[in-house]
């Protein structure tokens, strides 16, 4: 389609401009902070998500979860949270896990963004850390984190509720 061709053309122009102005290195700018954000972020998310499911009493997996074991007998089981407590009990762990993992990885996201937007100022990971600390102290690493947390927690809550519901349906169909 025309929109697809335009998107490909724009992407090629962007890559070409990056290469022309900064060489091959510019194509990988921010890769290290991105890896430092995403790898632990995904692991933390799963840990927090599974723990949240157990606390809320969501036990579609027999209580084992992805991590197994855990908080046997510990459950808030929130049946009156709203009229559709199953969806709430699915979205709350997703949103909470995203909130916590996003808060913990926000400094790496900030470093990635600064390296990509101002490569002449933030020339390396070490220099980026030094500059952010000099400008805002330890709190400077969480600048803009509130917005990031709200966006990610909301989308994770919705996404994981949809996932849990589709899994319930899939398992229900397999059993019948």
C-alpha positions as CSV (number, residue, x, y, z in Angstrom):
1,X,0.0,0.0,0.0
2,X,1.0,3.6,-0.4
3,X,1.2,4.2,3.4
4,X,3.6,1.2,3.7
5,X,5.8,2.5,0.9
6,X,5.9,5.9,2.6
7,X,6.8,4.4,6.0
8,X,9.6,2.4,4.4
9,X,10.9,5.4,2.5
10,X,10.9,7.5,5.7
11,X,12.7,4.8,7.7
12,X,15.4,4.5,5.0
13,X,15.8,8.3,4.9
14,X,16.2,8.3,8.7
15,X,18.8,5.5,8.7
16,X,20.6,7.2,5.9
17,X,20.7,10.5,7.7
18,X,21.9,8.9,10.9
19,X,24.7,7.1,9.1
20,X,25.7,10.2,7.1
21,X,25.9,12.4,10.2
22,X,27.3,10.0,12.8
23,X,28.6,6.9,11.0
24,X,27.8,3.3,11.9
25,X,28.1,4.1,15.6
26,X,25.0,6.3,15.5
27,X,22.8,3.4,14.5
28,X,23.6,1.8,17.9
29,X,23.5,4.8,20.1
30,X,21.7,4.0,23.3
31,X,21.9,0.3,22.8
32,X,23.7,-0.4,26.1
33,X,21.3,1.6,28.3
34,X,18.4,0.0,26.4
35,X,19.8,-3.5,27.2
36,X,20.3,-2.5,30.8
37,X,16.7,-1.3,31.0
38,X,15.0,-4.1,29.1
39,X,16.7,-7.3,30.4
40,X,16.2,-6.7,34.1
41,X,12.9,-4.9,33.4
42,X,11.4,-8.0,31.9
43,X,12.7,-10.2,34.7
44,X,11.5,-7.9,37.4
45,X,8.1,-7.6,35.7
46,X,7.5,-11.3,35.7
47,X,8.6,-11.6,39.4
48,X,6.3,-8.8,40.5
49,X,3.4,-10.0,38.2
50,X,3.5,-13.6,39.6
51,X,3.8,-12.3,43.2
52,X,0.8,-10.0,42.6
53,X,-1.3,-12.8,41.2
54,X,-0.6,-14.9,44.3
55,X,-1.4,-12.1,46.7
56,X,-4.7,-11.4,44.9
57,X,-5.6,-15.1,44.8
58,X,-5.5,-15.5,41.1
59,X,-4.6,-19.2,40.9
60,X,-5.4,-20.3,37.4
61,X,-2.1,-22.2,37.4
62,X,-2.7,-24.1,40.7
63,X,-0.7,-21.5,42.6
64,X,2.6,-22.5,41.0
65,X,2.9,-19.6,38.6
66,X,5.9,-19.0,36.3
67,X,8.2,-19.0,39.4
68,X,6.6,-21.9,41.4
69,X,6.2,-22.0,45.1
70,X,5.8,-18.6,46.7
71,X,3.3,-17.3,49.1
72,X,1.1,-20.3,49.8
73,X,-2.0,-19.4,51.7
74,X,-1.4,-15.7,51.3
75,X,-4.2,-14.2,49.3
76,X,-6.3,-11.0,49.4
77,X,-8.9,-12.6,47.1
78,X,-10.6,-9.4,46.1
79,X,-14.1,-10.6,45.0
80,X,-15.7,-7.2,45.6
81,X,-13.2,-5.0,44.0
82,X,-15.6,-4.3,41.2
83,X,-18.5,-6.0,39.4
84,X,-16.1,-7.9,37.2
85,X,-13.5,-8.9,39.8
86,X,-11.8,-11.5,37.6
87,X,-10.7,-8.8,35.1
88,X,-9.7,-6.5,38.0
89,X,-7.7,-9.3,39.6
90,X,-6.0,-9.9,36.2
91,X,-5.2,-6.2,35.4
92,X,-4.1,-5.1,38.9
93,X,-1.1,-7.4,39.0
94,X,-0.1,-6.4,35.5
95,X,-0.4,-2.7,36.2
96,X,1.4,-3.1,39.6
97,X,4.2,-5.1,38.2
98,X,4.7,-2.6,35.4
99,X,4.7,0.3,37.9
100,X,7.4,-1.3,40.0
101,X,9.6,-2.6,37.2
102,X,9.3,0.7,35.3
103,X,10.3,2.7,38.4
104,X,13.4,0.6,38.9
105,X,14.5,0.8,35.3
106,X,13.7,4.5,34.6
107,X,17.3,5.6,35.1
108,X,18.4,3.4,32.2
109,X,15.6,4.7,30.0
110,X,16.6,8.3,30.8
111,X,20.2,7.6,29.9
112,X,19.1,5.9,26.6
113,X,17.0,8.9,25.7
114,X,19.7,11.5,26.5
115,X,22.3,9.6,24.5
116,X,20.0,9.4,21.5
117,X,18.7,13.0,21.6
118,X,22.0,14.7,22.5
119,X,24.9,12.5,21.3
120,X,27.4,15.3,21.2
121,X,26.8,16.0,24.9
122,X,26.1,12.5,26.2
123,X,29.0,10.8,24.4
124,X,29.3,7.6,26.5
125,X,27.4,5.8,29.3
126,X,29.8,7.0,31.9
127,X,29.7,10.6,30.8
128,X,25.9,10.4,30.6
129,X,25.7,9.2,34.2
130,X,28.0,12.0,35.3
131,X,26.1,14.7,33.5
132,X,22.7,13.5,34.8
133,X,24.0,13.4,38.3
134,X,25.6,16.8,38.0
135,X,22.4,18.4,36.7
136,X,19.9,16.7,39.1
137,X,21.6,14.6,41.7
138,X,20.2,11.1,42.3
139,X,16.7,12.4,41.7
140,X,17.7,13.4,38.2
141,X,17.8,9.8,37.1
142,X,14.0,9.6,37.6
143,X,13.2,12.8,35.7
144,X,10.1,12.1,33.5
145,X,9.6,8.8,35.2
146,X,6.1,9.6,36.4
147,X,4.8,9.9,32.9
148,X,6.6,6.7,31.8
149,X,5.1,4.8,34.8
150,X,1.6,6.0,34.1
151,X,1.8,5.1,30.4
152,X,3.4,1.7,31.0
153,X,1.3,0.6,34.0
154,X,-2.0,1.4,32.2
155,X,-1.1,-0.5,29.0
156,X,0.3,-3.4,31.0
157,X,-2.8,-3.7,33.1
158,X,-5.0,-3.8,30.0
159,X,-2.6,-6.1,28.1
160,X,-2.3,-8.6,30.8
161,X,-6.0,-8.7,31.5
162,X,-6.6,-9.4,27.8
163,X,-3.9,-12.1,27.9
164,X,-5.3,-13.8,31.0
165,X,-8.9,-13.7,29.6
166,X,-7.7,-15.3,26.3
167,X,-5.8,-18.0,28.2
168,X,-9.0,-18.7,30.2
169,X,-10.9,-19.1,27.0
170,X,-8.2,-21.2,25.3
171,X,-7.9,-23.6,28.3
172,X,-11.7,-23.8,28.5
173,X,-11.9,-24.8,24.8
174,X,-9.1,-27.5,25.3
175,X,-11.0,-29.0,28.3
176,X,-14.3,-29.3,26.3
